[in-house]
Amino acid sequence: MKNDVLRIENLTKVFDTPEGPVHAVREVSLEVEEDEFFSLLGPSGCGKTTTLRMIAGLETVTSGSIAFKGRDLSRLPSAERNLGMVFQSYALFPHMTVFDNAAYGLRLRHVPAKQVRDRVMELLSALGLEGLHGRYPSDLSGGQQQRVSIARALAYDPDMFLLDEPLANLDAKLRVQMREEIRRIQKDLGVLAVYVTHDQEEAMSVSDRIGVFRAGRLMQVGVPQDIYRDPTSLFVADFIGKINFFPCTVVAADSAGGKVALRSGREVVVGRFHPLDESEREEFGVETRAVLAVRPEHIELRPHDAADGPVGVVRRELFLGSIVRYFIDCDDATRTVVVESAHPPADVAEGDTVRLVTRPEHALCFRG
């Protein structure tokens, strides 16, 4: 294992409240490479921002350790960690110009004036802010303000680049533009980045790897493709993208896959099995000991008399340009089945009874 990585072991944060102790983060362990773009992804209140703030030194650590380049950061003051941080609120000084905001960290470190000017002007140019160095934050758009905050965070060559929901206040089109800009800058500089977001598409598009949080726990870590294609829990399967759940019982299972029976008795061949947590089974309303999970794009619609598989009725058909999305009422599923097809069958229309067909390698079963 490299020494120059961010290594977190059994990180825990407990807040004392009038109602009693609250575990915001529970025994989180992960490792991030020196030039990696790593995202902490999860719903509001799941512990991802608290984890980032402990890395930054803005929250104390209840237990566990945070190490970078072989030194323990857990008790080190934030100012001594040599990191750059970008906040959701931008946190710019309103009385300072763009140049002075970006130069703030360098001046705190008593960098010579010429070096300050050269570095700041270089960054402002790279971020598309040339000619704006004399303006104040109130004269800038939201996207421009966010770029200034990025320039400030990167000006003094930090060892880590930490971003807490940095695009939340931008409109949709600008978010897409800025997330690509952030990744480009991070890769150009080769600096480790830890990025907090609740936006799945955002995390999937920019991250080398993702850690998915739920209720203070790290549920799964992996590259975006693996987390999407092979989620290891019902929560991750449901949180990342769209997915369909079919309660079932296991008929046969081995290391190569197996077969399950749905509520109707119809059998489906599956390619993979993962454990089913009892609390998740109850939360997702699965009354059986197992549940089949299939992504919308992995279901084919066939005439009901031309194939085998669960039966459903097409309730709604939506043309969305590159795909057609179908909503299917199916007694074998826990909720309305969503099917997405780039090549929709010509003989399927609203009101039709259809078969839902999936290939074994696309069918995943969670079992207790």
Summary of the structure (lengths in Angstrom):
residues: 368
radius of gyration: 24.5
end to end distance: 34.6
largest distance: 78.7
contacts: 1180
relative contact order: 0.11
helix: 28%
strand: 35%
